Amino acid sequence: MSKKVLIVDDEPNIVISLEFLMKKEGFAVAVANDGEEALAKVASFEPDLILLDVMMPKKSGFEVCEILRADPSKAGVLIVMLTAKGRDTEVAKGLAIGADAYITKPFSTKDLAARVKTMLGVT
């Protein structure tokens, strides 16, 4: 059974490229366009890993991460913050609230795919 990846970003071009990339790597993919939709999709899709943008409408990626980390039933979900906010303070905040990785945009799709596969234990 393939691993499930939830892509959460409000930028359509990024969603399209990430969705294509993750499907090409063999993952089942779902998409959410804002923080509230992300929380609903986590409940229905039950992803193994979330690619989570920080700056989004309704709820930020930081808020989504905090909510998920506060729920013991979601403890096994890996969270990769994917954002243009690359200052040290933002990276530290993302990791402090429970993100498993923090990747700044622009990023190499090849590196991202390799990172996701490593985190999910897929070869």
Secondary structure, DSSP 8 states (H G I E B T S, - for coil): ---EEEEE-S-HHHHHHHHHHHHHTT-EEEEESSHHHHHHHHHHH--SEEEE-SS-SSS-HHHHHHHHHT-GGGTT-EEEEEES--SHHHHHHHHHTT-SEEEESS--HHHHHHHHHHHHT--
